Amino acid sequence: MDAIDGFIYIFNIDKTFRKTASDGTLQEAGIYRLDGREEFFEFEFEGEEIIQGYSFEFTTNNTITLSPSFPGICIEGCFYRFNRR
């Protein structure tokens, strides 16, 4: 299923990633790293380097759930769920 009003992450073997809107517009690009149960995205926004951390969980039905963990967390328990393609 394609994302409607959402976004798509593309992870490459060389540890780079791209985040695009559902219409294909590039929103972010940079490098990612895994550290235990956390994934960190490093990218530049308006000339400033940004690092955003997420804790992640893979499920048996081919989905991944990302929940913000660094530098800020969601008190309400917010998360993003993606289907693997």
C-alpha angles and dihedrals in degrees: 000000000000121000115259113205088345138097140253129222118208114196119196129202091243089066094256123127140192127203114203134180116245088262091058097256110147111242103169139359132181142101131309134203135190122223113178107297094348132085122201125203117202118192142142122251120185090339095311124110111235127194118193121182128204131184109223141201128192117211131205093248093066098263132125125208119207122194121184111252107159140076089352131013132208112249090195092058097252120179144165121233122202135187116225116236 
